[in-house]
């Protein structure tokens, strides 16, 4: 028989176990034989098969597996049996507890190990009792298992072991308490620090104590000549930082900073720790860098962001490195890894000053698309007049225009005059209509003369831009320009006037919008319908009702929604609109139904479009009563499409609870 993994013979044995008929005879013994196979894959398959057996009982299977544990010389079979026992769960508890009393300490140790793997609270008491075993190896295994099983009694028992004369027991007890996050009092741990064999574990437990005195002892580890000891102390400091309050974190930082400043090679030590394979050590190194505030470590700190779990800590640490750290990041941006660059850019939003404008603009030239928005945000926080021009230029790019608009608003908080002057200059040279909106918001009333002039521009794009935003500066001027725009020859300008009128509202809004509801351009009519709903012009309800059956589905949908917004939908209108050939109109109808309209939703469960049927089911699930349950169930039985079936099943579940 070949011993090569994946050989045909091994594969045949593996498949034979996988394909066993669960109704077959003597399955337990067949699988037990598999535990003794020379191939670990076959042994693993046998162990899994034993866990899935339905007969005999799992406890009988456990008893049989315990017998395999006693087969000395069959290491592979014993380990596979232990794996199977751990997978049996509670059923293995009784046979394993009984095994704890076996005459052979090897068997008792096996029992303790597997009970730890079970992690069942029922194992706590037998394991605590087994701490009195005569064999040291058994007691150590029991102690380690108690650290996995947990519980109040386990913690107290482990704490008592800290005073045992056997170092191995004290070590396993310390590790167990660390696993359970149940640190003993500080004086107890301090005493254990004197034993070099226990120091690493004692550091681990110290990290669980949110006390400055524990920080002081951990900082003692930072000065160790042994790298392993320094890293253990760092990892513990990282743990402690997650358990202290904000006030305690300040005290912790002060102690760490004082210690690191006395170390001539602190920077180099932290830099090496930031590259550690151990995530806990890297987390502790971030705490150390934050406390020390050494901006020269900004780049290696950013690189820790390659570990997703530490991203928040990285951003927090970078934020502690100040403007100098920001400059270090900007200078190294091209050399950073992608995750580090993303973290650095995010941190830069709070780490920029006027000197950052040029490198940020350079970064915009090549940064990934998803980072450019953050860079634009950082530009807005530089508090530099020089940032105004590049931000205004970005208004021409539809991808960055939104972020640039917001950044200009922030920048105006510190450089308003420069921002307004740059925007005015851009508007005067007709750079981009988007600058008009920003100018209105930043410039305020002084921008009104320019807006009035733009509203008469020969280019309709500028007239529309001015009309769109004038109302945000002055309602009276906005209405004046909007009223004039309603008669403009260009449809985009009329649409801008309609939008402005909808936002400004007023008692005369309905009368002013009436011609727009009959506009020759269907887009303007659609905007007018929405404006009626927004302005609350209920005197135009009849015009809207006339449009719910319009062949243009978008116009009809807007009419249904506007009527709903006005609170003027009637069952008759909804029924008529529900027969519209455009399913979007019918879905708008469904979003407007309530009360007696639920009968309409029931009828739409049989609509020819699947998305309408799904929408009807969702409406009934949210608003229907128990009387709707039968209809939804019948629709579910007849439904063949996946998505409406899911919506109907959800509706049935919700209606069944009412």
Order of alpha helices (4+ residues) and beta strands (2+ residues): alpha-alpha-alpha-alpha-alpha-alpha-alpha-alpha-alpha-alpha-alpha-alpha-alpha-alpha-alpha-alpha-alpha-alpha-alpha-alpha-alpha-alpha-alpha-alpha-alpha-alpha-alpha-alpha-alpha-alpha-alpha-alpha-alpha-alpha-alpha-alpha-alpha-alpha-alpha-alpha-alpha
